[in-house]
Amino acid sequence: MGQVTGEQSATQHFKAVQPSNPASDLHRIKAPPLFNFASDVVDSWAKERPNAPALWCVHAQCGSEEIFTFRQMSERSSKAAGFLASCGIRPGDRVLLMLPRIPQWWIAMLALVRMGAVPVPATLLLTRRDVEFRIREARVVAVITSADGISKLDGFEGRKFIAGSDAPGWLSFDAGAAAAKPLAGVKTAADDPGIIYFTSATTGEPKMVLHTQASYGLGHRLTGGLWLDLRPGDVHWNISDLGWGKAAWSSLYGPWQMGACVFAFDAAGKFDPTLTLQALEEFPITSWCAPPTALRLIVRENFSTRRFPALRHCVTAGEPLNPEVFNLWKSATGLCLYEGYGQSETVIMIANVRSMGLPLKPGSMGLPVPGMDVRLIDPEQNEVPAGTEGEIALRVRPDRPVGLFKEYLASPEETRQAFAGDYYLTGDRAIRDEDGYFWFVGRKDDVIKSSGYRIGPFEVESALIEHPAVLDVAVVGKPDPLRSQIVKAYVVLRPNTPANDELKTDLQVHCKRLIAAYKYPREIEFVHELPKTTSGKTRRVDLRRKDATMLA
């Protein structure tokens, strides 16, 4: 796909180092009094493995590539921190970072962390209103964006930096960082603010999730070392957008904690499953992370001639994984998909961990990772027995686990509700089987109550997605005077599939063959697309509101 620029230019540099019992001590992480991810992790790799690749950016449209070593990332982020400091950015200042998949995102992230400023990542998919909301709520003092983002920042009176190009009235991040003196010797306390993420919000306005420097930066050793199964020399590709929490998990903290190279593929457009498969073939990607939303499209592609010679490990998170998608991917590639569970508020909590050698159960989130005391509890905070639905709760007393957020910023009541008794309450519901594996049911508000039955939307969606006509689906509870609620399915059909009553009946019969009859969708509506959050999660709340409005 073009010429390589930067220090590294040959794939022989990407040779994985075999791990030695990787699960043995990762969960014993303790935060020191002072910690800074940029200086304590990235700079350490720059000293230990200075010429090892840290970042590999591929720009599909222009056919160019850039590869940066850990030494280069250390040096460039130090100079970028010096430039930002010279422009008046101080420790504790909140800076909105809204960039595409270009090296400047990683350089800016490291620079802000290094100097003790607080990055507020955002996606370019946000509207002007979304951006204004984040700037106002987070009290942002500066923004770093690209040419695609400046139109959403009219009227912003703070410091404005543009990366990748120039614009009147904007400071050039590239030129300033190139000419600045490095910023070194900054010490940040473990409890200093580290990063603010806005939740993807399936209901209401997004909340601000505040993580500290050490808890989040160190906690993702669990993510990178256990779930992602990374080691020095690996090349890890996370296809998710840089504007939400999955980027911290899988495009920054997780891989670099383990000394792996982050791969970034910038196609400058909507997700393209064909280009994705082409990249997996062409580049020596050893570890890959894709959300179920993307996987549902990918497994519909023709795999007959595809070969992924370097790929050894595949993970997925963000939404539950349908067993049908798991089976189609494994059948086509011979590789399993290792599901993991966590939130913007946490690092990895529950996962299928390859290095532990435990069996996979398609559709299960897996087992609690070492160091995470995860329970299923009832409203009185009693642990429920196997086979009984309960809320996923993380025990925080007597020992608070590393990787858990500090608070919902400026929302003390919501913080109080989330930390109840000895637990952090996730708001997600699941069932644990006799072997200890967790099976996702849904968000509290998503669970459907029909004729006395409790129905998790995911189980119905998993059945529907197995039908060859279905591309995507969301299931909600629709108000009903007789049954309290009925199961309603919103279905996106595959291209060139006719939408008619006959197909609706066929889908209902299909469901009854796979799941209990009381769970089948009594109503089906065909739609062109489903409402999604910026992180790709289905907004069932919008569908419920639509039904409520129609009934009013």
C-alpha positions as CSV (number, residue, x, y, z in Angstrom):
1,M,0.0,0.0,0.0
2,G,2.8,2.4,-0.6
3,Q,6.1,3.6,0.7
4,V,7.1,3.5,4.4
5,T,8.4,6.6,6.1
6,G,9.9,6.8,9.6
7,E,12.7,4.8,11.1
8,Q,11.5,1.2,10.5
9,S,10.7,-0.1,7.1
10,A,10.8,-3.9,7.1
11,T,8.5,-6.5,8.6
12,Q,11.4,-8.5,10.0
13,H,11.4,-6.1,12.9
14,F,8.1,-7.6,14.0
15,K,9.0,-10.9,15.6
16,A,7.0,-11.8,18.7
17,V,8.7,-12.7,21.9
18,Q,7.2,-15.7,23.6
19,P,5.6,-14.9,27.0
20,S,6.5,-16.6,30.3
21,N,3.4,-17.4,32.3
22,P,1.8,-14.0,31.5
23,A,-1.2,-14.4,33.9
24,S,1.0,-15.1,36.9
25,D,1.6,-11.6,38.3
26,L,-0.3,-9.1,36.2
27,H,-3.1,-9.0,38.7
28,R,-0.7,-8.0,41.6
29,I,-0.3,-4.5,40.2
30,K,0.0,-1.8,42.9
31,A,0.1,1.9,42.2
32,P,3.2,3.7,43.4
33,P,2.9,7.2,44.9
34,L,4.1,8.8,41.6
35,F,3.2,7.5,38.2
36,N,3.1,8.8,34.6
37,F,2.3,6.5,31.7
38,A,4.4,8.5,29.2
39,S,7.6,8.7,31.3
40,D,7.3,5.4,33.3
41,V,6.1,3.1,30.5
42,V,6.8,4.6,27.0
43,D,10.1,6.2,28.0
44,S,11.2,2.9,29.7
45,W,10.5,1.0,26.4
46,A,12.5,3.7,24.6
47,K,15.5,2.9,26.8
48,E,15.1,-0.8,26.8
49,R,14.1,-1.3,23.1
50,P,14.7,2.0,21.4
51,N,14.4,0.8,17.8
52,A,11.4,-1.4,18.4
53,P,8.3,-0.3,16.4
54,A,5.7,1.4,18.6
55,L,3.3,2.8,16.1
56,W,2.5,1.9,12.5
57,C,0.1,4.2,10.7
58,V,-1.2,3.2,7.2
59,H,-3.0,5.9,5.2
60,A,-5.1,4.0,2.7
61,Q,-6.2,6.9,0.5
62,C,-2.7,8.1,-0.3
63,G,-1.0,4.8,-0.1
64,S,1.6,5.9,2.5
65,E,2.8,4.4,5.8
66,E,4.6,5.8,8.8
67,I,6.4,3.7,11.4
68,F,7.7,5.2,14.7
69,T,9.9,3.5,17.2
70,F,9.5,3.8,21.0
71,R,12.4,6.2,21.0
72,Q,10.8,8.4,18.4
73,M,7.4,8.4,20.3
74,S,9.3,9.3,23.5
75,E,11.2,12.2,21.8
76,R,8.3,13.5,19.8
77,S,5.8,13.5,22.7
78,S,8.4,15.2,24.9
79,K,8.8,18.0,22.4
80,A,5.0,18.2,21.9
81,A,4.6,18.6,25.7
82,G,7.2,21.4,25.6
83,F,5.3,23.2,22.9
84,L,1.9,22.9,24.7
85,A,3.5,24.1,27.9
86,S,5.0,27.1,26.1
87,C,1.5,27.9,24.9
88,G,0.1,28.1,28.4
89,I,-1.2,24.5,28.9
90,R,-0.8,23.6,32.6
91,P,-1.1,20.4,34.7
92,G,-4.8,19.7,35.3
93,D,-5.9,21.6,32.2
94,R,-8.5,19.7,30.2
95,V,-7.8,19.5,26.4
96,L,-10.2,18.1,23.9
97,L,-8.4,15.8,21.4
98,M,-10.4,15.2,18.2
99,L,-8.3,13.7,15.4
100,P,-8.4,10.9,12.8
101,R,-6.1,7.9,12.9
102,I,-2.9,9.9,12.3
103,P,0.3,9.8,14.4
104,Q,-0.5,13.2,16.0
105,W,-3.2,11.6,18.0
106,W,-0.8,9.3,19.8
107,I,1.9,12.0,20.1
108,A,-0.6,14.5,21.6
109,M,-2.1,11.9,24.0
110,L,1.4,11.1,25.3
111,A,2.3,14.8,25.5
112,L,-0.8,15.7,27.5
113,V,-0.3,12.7,29.9
114,R,3.4,13.5,30.2
115,M,2.8,17.1,31.3
116,G,-0.1,16.3,33.7
117,A,-2.8,17.9,31.5
118,V,-6.0,15.9,31.1
119,P,-6.9,14.6,27.6
120,V,-10.6,14.5,26.7
121,P,-10.8,12.3,23.6
122,A,-13.6,12.8,21.1
123,T,-14.6,11.4,17.8
124,L,-14.9,13.4,14.6
125,L,-18.3,11.9,14.2
126,L,-19.6,14.3,16.8
127,T,-21.9,17.1,15.8
128,R,-21.3,20.7,16.7
129,R,-23.8,20.4,19.5
130,D,-22.0,17.3,20.9
131,V,-18.6,19.1,20.8
132,E,-20.1,22.2,22.5
133,F,-21.6,20.0,25.2
134,R,-18.2,18.3,25.9
135,I,-16.3,21.6,26.0
136,R,-18.8,23.1,28.4
137,E,-19.2,20.2,30.7
138,A,-15.5,19.3,30.9
139,R,-14.4,23.0,31.1
140,V,-12.0,22.5,28.2
141,V,-9.3,25.1,27.9
142,A,-7.8,24.0,24.6
143,V,-8.6,21.8,21.6
144,I,-6.4,19.8,19.2
145,T,-8.1,18.8,16.0
146,S,-7.7,18.4,12.3
147,A,-9.1,20.3,9.3
148,D,-12.2,18.1,9.5
149,G,-12.9,19.3,13.1
150,I,-12.5,23.1,12.9
151,S,-16.0,23.8,11.6
152,K,-17.4,22.3,14.8
153,L,-15.4,24.7,17.0
154,D,-16.6,28.1,15.8
155,G,-16.8,30.4,18.8
156,F,-14.4,28.4,21.0
157,E,-12.3,31.0,22.8
158,G,-9.6,28.8,24.2
159,R,-6.3,27.8,22.7
160,K,-6.8,26.1,19.3
161,F,-4.2,23.7,17.7
162,I,-4.6,22.1,14.3
163,A,-2.7,18.9,13.3
164,G,-2.0,17.6,9.8
165,S,-2.6,21.0,8.1
166,D,-2.8,24.7,8.7
167,A,-5.8,27.1,9.2
168,P,-6.1,30.8,9.9
169,G,-6.4,31.6,13.6
170,W,-5.1,28.1,14.6
171,L,-1.7,27.2,16.0
172,S,0.2,24.5,14.1
173,F,0.6,21.5,16.4
174,D,3.1,19.9,13.9
175,A,5.3,22.9,13.5
176,G,5.2,23.9,17.1
177,A,6.1,20.4,18.3
178,A,8.9,20.0,15.8
179,A,10.6,23.3,17.0
180,A,10.0,23.0,20.7
181,K,12.4,22.1,23.5
182,P,11.6,18.7,25.2
183,L,9.7,18.8,28.4
184,A,11.3,16.4,30.9
185,G,11.2,15.6,34.6
186,V,7.5,16.1,35.2
187,K,6.2,14.1,38.1
188,T,2.5,13.3,38.4
189,A,0.9,11.8,41.5
190,A,-0.8,8.5,41.1
191,D,-4.2,10.1,42.0
192,D,-3.8,13.0,39.7
193,P,-6.5,13.3,37.0
194,G,-5.4,11.2,34.0
195,I,-8.1,11.2,31.4
196,I,-11.8,12.0,30.9
197,Y,-14.0,9.9,28.8
198,F,-17.6,10.7,28.0
199,T,-19.7,7.5,28.2
200,S,-21.3,6.4,25.0
201,A,-24.6,6.8,26.7
202,T,-27.4,4.4,25.8
203,T,-29.7,6.7,27.8
204,G,-29.6,10.5,28.4
205,E,-26.7,12.8,28.0
206,P,-23.1,11.3,28.3
207,K,-21.5,11.3,31.7
208,M,-17.9,12.3,32.4
209,V,-15.8,9.3,33.5
210,L,-12.6,10.5,35.3
211,H,-9.7,8.1,35.6
212,T,-6.5,8.8,37.5
213,Q,-2.9,8.7,36.2
214,A,-1.9,5.4,37.8
215,S,-5.1,3.4,38.1
216,Y,-5.9,3.6,34.5
217,G,-2.4,3.6,33.0
218,L,-1.3,0.6,35.1
219,G,-4.7,-1.2,35.1
220,H,-4.5,-1.7,31.4
221,R,-1.6,-4.2,32.0
222,L,-4.6,-6.6,32.6
223,T,-6.1,-5.6,29.3
224,G,-2.9,-5.8,27.3
225,G,-1.3,-8.8,29.0
226,L,-4.3,-11.0,29.6
227,W,-7.1,-10.3,27.2
228,L,-5.1,-9.0,24.3
229,D,-2.4,-11.5,25.0
230,L,0.3,-9.1,23.8
231,R,4.1,-9.2,24.2
232,P,7.0,-7.3,22.7
233,G,7.1,-7.7,18.9
234,D,3.4,-8.1,18.4
235,V,1.5,-5.9,16.0
236,H,-1.9,-5.1,17.4
237,W,-4.8,-3.6,15.4
238,N,-7.9,-2.2,17.0
239,I,-10.3,-1.0,14.3
240,S,-12.4,1.1,16.7
241,D,-12.6,4.9,16.6
242,L,-10.0,6.9,18.6
243,G,-12.7,9.0,20.2
244,W,-14.0,6.5,22.8
245,G,-12.8,4.3,25.6
246,K,-11.9,1.3,23.5
247,A,-9.0,3.3,22.1
248,A,-7.5,3.6,25.5
249,W,-7.9,-0.2,26.0
250,S,-6.6,-1.4,22.7
251,S,-4.8,1.4,20.9
252,L,-2.7,3.0,23.6
253,Y,-2.4,1.8,27.2
254,G,-2.9,-1.9,26.7
255,P,-0.5,-2.6,23.8
256,W,2.2,-0.2,25.0
257,Q,2.1,-1.6,28.5
258,M,3.3,-4.8,26.9
259,G,5.8,-3.3,24.5
260,A,3.7,-4.2,21.4
261,C,3.3,-2.1,18.2
262,V,0.0,-0.3,17.6
263,F,-1.2,-0.6,14.1
264,A,-3.6,2.0,12.7
265,F,-5.4,1.9,9.4
266,D,-6.9,5.2,8.2
267,A,-9.3,4.7,5.4
268,A,-10.9,8.2,5.8
269,G,-14.4,6.9,5.4
270,K,-17.0,4.5,6.7
271,F,-16.0,1.1,7.8
272,D,-15.2,-1.2,4.9
273,P,-15.1,-4.9,5.6
274,T,-13.3,-5.7,2.3
275,L,-10.5,-3.2,3.1
276,T,-10.3,-4.6,6.6
277,L,-9.7,-8.1,5.4
278,Q,-7.2,-6.9,2.8
279,A,-5.2,-5.2,5.5
280,L,-5.2,-8.4,7.7
281,E,-3.8,-10.2,4.7
282,E,-1.2,-7.7,3.6
283,F,0.3,-6.6,7.0
284,P,1.9,-8.8,9.7
285,I,-0.8,-8.1,12.2
286,T,-0.6,-10.7,15.0
287,S,-3.4,-9.5,17.2
288,W,-6.7,-7.9,16.2
289,C,-9.7,-6.3,18.0
290,A,-13.0,-5.6,16.3
291,P,-16.4,-4.9,17.8
292,P,-19.4,-7.2,17.1
293,T,-21.0,-4.5,15.0
294,A,-18.1,-4.7,12.5
295,L,-17.8,-8.5,12.8
296,R,-21.4,-9.0,11.7
297,L,-20.5,-7.3,8.4
298,I,-17.1,-9.0,8.0
299,V,-18.4,-12.6,8.4
300,R,-20.8,-12.0,5.4
301,E,-17.7,-11.5,3.1
302,N,-16.3,-14.2,0.9
303,F,-13.4,-15.8,2.8
304,S,-12.6,-18.5,0.3
305,T,-9.3,-17.0,-0.9
306,R,-8.4,-15.1,2.3
307,R,-5.2,-16.0,4.2
308,F,-4.0,-14.2,7.3
309,P,-0.5,-15.7,7.8
310,A,0.6,-13.6,10.9
311,L,-2.7,-13.4,12.7
312,R,-2.8,-15.5,15.9
313,H,-5.2,-13.8,18.3
314,C,-8.6,-12.1,17.8
315,V,-10.7,-10.3,20.5
316,T,-14.0,-8.5,20.5
317,A,-15.9,-6.2,23.0
318,G,-18.3,-3.3,23.1
319,E,-21.4,-5.4,22.7
320,P,-22.2,-9.1,23.2
321,L,-21.0,-11.4,20.5
322,N,-23.6,-13.5,18.8
323,P,-22.6,-17.2,18.7
324,E,-23.4,-17.3,15.0
325,V,-20.7,-14.7,14.3
326,F,-18.2,-16.6,16.4
327,N,-18.9,-19.8,14.5
328,L,-18.7,-18.1,11.1
329,W,-15.4,-16.4,11.8
330,K,-13.8,-19.6,13.2
331,S,-15.1,-21.7,10.3
332,A,-13.6,-19.2,7.8
333,T,-10.3,-18.5,9.5
334,G,-9.7,-21.3,12.1
335,L,-9.3,-18.6,14.7
336,C,-11.5,-18.1,17.8
337,L,-12.8,-14.7,18.9
338,Y,-12.0,-14.1,22.6
339,E,-14.7,-11.9,24.0
340,G,-14.1,-9.5,26.8
341,Y,-16.2,-7.2,29.0
342,G,-15.6,-3.9,30.7
343,Q,-16.8,-0.3,30.5
344,S,-15.5,3.2,30.0
345,E,-15.4,3.2,33.8
346,T,-13.0,0.2,34.0
347,V,-10.3,-1.8,32.4
348,I,-11.0,-5.4,31.4
349,M,-13.2,-7.1,34.1
350,I,-14.4,-10.4,32.5
351,A,-12.8,-12.1,29.6
352,N,-11.8,-15.3,27.8
353,V,-8.1,-15.3,28.4
354,R,-6.1,-17.4,25.9
355,S,-3.0,-17.8,28.0
356,M,-5.0,-19.5,30.8
357,G,-5.9,-22.4,28.5
358,L,-9.5,-22.6,29.6
359,P,-12.2,-23.7,27.1
360,L,-14.2,-21.1,25.2
361,K,-18.0,-21.0,25.3
362,P,-19.3,-19.1,22.2
363,G,-21.6,-16.3,23.4
364,S,-20.1,-16.1,26.9
365,M,-18.2,-13.1,28.2
366,G,-15.8,-15.5,29.9
367,L,-14.5,-15.5,33.5
368,P,-13.5,-12.6,35.9
369,V,-9.9,-11.8,35.1
370,P,-7.3,-12.2,38.0
371,G,-7.5,-9.2,40.3
372,M,-11.2,-8.4,39.6
373,D,-13.6,-9.7,42.2
374,V,-16.8,-9.7,40.0
375,R,-20.1,-10.9,41.5
376,L,-23.7,-11.1,40.3
377,I,-26.0,-9.6,43.0
378,D,-29.6,-8.9,43.7
379,P,-31.1,-5.4,44.7
380,E,-30.1,-6.2,48.3
381,Q,-26.5,-6.9,47.2
382,N,-26.8,-10.6,48.0
383,E,-24.9,-12.8,45.6
384,V,-27.2,-14.8,43.4
385,P,-26.7,-18.5,42.6
386,A,-25.6,-20.0,39.3
387,G,-28.3,-19.8,36.7
388,T,-30.0,-16.8,38.2
389,E,-29.9,-13.3,36.6
390,G,-28.2,-10.6,38.6
391,E,-26.4,-7.3,38.2
392,I,-22.7,-7.4,37.4
393,A,-20.9,-5.8,40.4
394,L,-17.2,-5.2,41.0
395,R,-16.2,-5.5,44.7
396,V,-14.3,-2.4,45.8
397,R,-13.9,-3.1,49.5
398,P,-11.7,-3.8,51.3
399,D,-9.4,-3.5,48.3
400,R,-10.2,-1.2,45.4
401,P,-9.1,-2.8,42.2
402,V,-6.7,-1.1,39.9
403,G,-8.2,0.3,36.7
404,L,-11.5,1.5,38.2
405,F,-12.5,5.1,37.6
406,K,-12.5,7.7,40.4
407,E,-15.9,9.4,39.8
408,Y,-18.4,10.7,37.5
409,L,-17.1,14.2,37.3
410,A,-19.5,16.9,38.5
411,S,-22.1,14.2,39.2
412,P,-21.8,13.3,42.9
413,E,-25.3,11.7,43.0
414,E,-24.6,9.4,40.1
415,T,-21.2,8.6,41.6
416,R,-22.9,7.7,44.9
417,Q,-25.4,5.5,43.2
418,A,-22.7,3.7,41.3
419,F,-20.7,2.9,44.4
420,A,-23.1,1.3,46.7
421,G,-22.0,-0.7,49.8
422,D,-19.0,-2.8,48.9
423,Y,-19.5,-2.7,45.1
424,Y,-19.3,-0.7,42.0
425,L,-22.6,-1.4,40.2
426,T,-22.2,-1.6,36.4
427,G,-25.9,-1.4,35.5
428,D,-25.4,-4.5,33.3
429,R,-27.2,-7.8,34.0
430,A,-25.9,-11.3,33.4
431,I,-26.2,-15.0,34.3
432,R,-23.3,-17.1,35.6
433,D,-23.3,-20.8,34.7
434,E,-22.1,-23.7,36.9
435,D,-18.6,-23.3,35.5
436,G,-18.4,-19.7,36.5
437,Y,-18.8,-18.3,33.0
438,F,-20.8,-15.0,32.6
439,W,-23.5,-14.7,30.0
440,F,-24.7,-11.2,29.2
441,V,-28.5,-10.4,29.5
442,G,-28.7,-6.6,28.9
443,R,-28.7,-3.2,30.5
444,K,-31.1,-2.8,33.4
445,D,-33.4,-0.7,31.2
446,D,-33.2,-3.1,28.3
447,V,-34.6,-6.2,30.0
448,I,-38.1,-6.9,28.7
449,K,-40.9,-7.9,31.1
450,S,-43.6,-9.7,29.2
451,S,-46.5,-11.7,30.7
452,G,-44.5,-12.3,33.8
453,Y,-41.4,-13.4,31.9
454,R,-38.0,-11.6,31.9
455,I,-36.5,-11.6,28.5
456,G,-33.0,-10.4,27.6
457,P,-32.9,-8.7,24.2
458,F,-29.5,-10.2,23.3
459,E,-30.8,-13.8,23.3
460,V,-33.5,-12.9,20.8
461,E,-31.1,-10.8,18.7
462,S,-28.6,-13.8,18.6
463,A,-31.4,-16.0,17.2
464,L,-32.4,-13.5,14.6
465,I,-28.9,-12.8,13.4
466,E,-28.5,-16.4,12.4
467,H,-31.1,-16.0,9.7
468,P,-29.4,-15.5,6.4
469,A,-31.6,-12.5,5.5
470,V,-30.6,-10.5,8.6
471,L,-27.7,-8.0,8.6
472,D,-28.3,-6.3,11.9
473,V,-31.0,-6.3,14.6
474,A,-32.1,-4.7,17.8
475,V,-34.8,-6.0,20.1
476,V,-36.8,-3.9,22.6
477,G,-39.9,-4.2,24.8
478,K,-42.9,-2.4,23.4
479,P,-45.7,-1.3,25.8
480,D,-48.7,-3.6,25.6
481,P,-51.9,-3.4,27.7
482,L,-52.3,-7.1,28.0
483,R,-48.7,-8.4,28.5
484,S,-47.1,-5.2,29.9
485,Q,-44.6,-5.5,27.1
486,I,-44.2,-7.5,23.9
487,V,-40.9,-8.3,22.2
488,K,-40.4,-6.1,19.1
489,A,-37.5,-6.6,16.7
490,Y,-36.1,-3.9,14.4
491,V,-34.4,-5.7,11.6
492,V,-31.9,-4.5,9.0
493,L,-31.9,-6.8,6.0
494,R,-29.0,-7.8,3.8
495,P,-28.9,-6.0,0.4
496,N,-31.4,-7.0,-2.2
497,T,-33.6,-8.9,0.3
498,P,-37.3,-8.0,-0.1
499,A,-39.1,-6.9,3.1
500,N,-42.5,-8.4,3.3
501,D,-44.9,-10.1,5.7
502,E,-43.9,-13.5,4.5
503,L,-40.3,-12.8,5.7
504,K,-41.6,-11.5,9.0
505,T,-43.4,-14.8,9.6
506,D,-40.3,-16.8,8.5
507,L,-38.2,-14.9,11.1
508,Q,-40.7,-15.6,13.8
509,V,-40.7,-19.3,13.0
510,H,-36.9,-19.2,12.9
511,C,-36.8,-17.8,16.4
512,K,-39.2,-20.3,17.8
513,R,-36.9,-23.1,16.6
514,L,-33.9,-21.6,18.5
515,I,-35.3,-20.1,21.7
516,A,-38.2,-20.5,24.0
517,A,-41.5,-19.7,22.3
518,Y,-42.4,-16.9,24.8
519,K,-39.3,-15.0,23.7
520,Y,-40.1,-14.7,19.9
521,P,-40.7,-11.2,18.5
522,R,-44.4,-10.7,18.2
523,E,-43.8,-7.6,16.1
524,I,-41.1,-7.0,13.5
525,E,-40.3,-3.8,11.8
526,F,-37.8,-3.5,8.9
527,V,-35.5,-0.5,9.0
528,H,-32.6,0.8,6.8
529,E,-30.4,1.3,9.8
530,L,-30.4,1.2,13.6
531,P,-29.6,4.2,15.9
532,K,-26.1,3.9,17.2
533,T,-23.9,5.7,19.7
534,T,-20.6,7.2,18.4
535,S,-18.9,4.0,19.7
536,G,-21.2,1.8,17.6
537,K,-23.5,0.5,20.3
538,T,-27.2,0.2,19.5
539,R,-29.3,2.9,21.2
540,R,-32.3,0.8,22.2
541,V,-33.6,3.7,24.2
542,D,-34.3,5.6,20.9
543,L,-36.3,2.6,19.6
544,R,-38.3,2.4,22.8
545,R,-39.1,6.1,22.7
546,K,-40.2,5.7,19.1
547,D,-42.7,3.1,20.1
548,A,-43.9,5.1,23.1
549,T,-44.5,8.2,20.8
550,M,-46.5,6.1,18.3
551,L,-48.7,4.8,21.1
552,A,-49.3,8.3,22.6
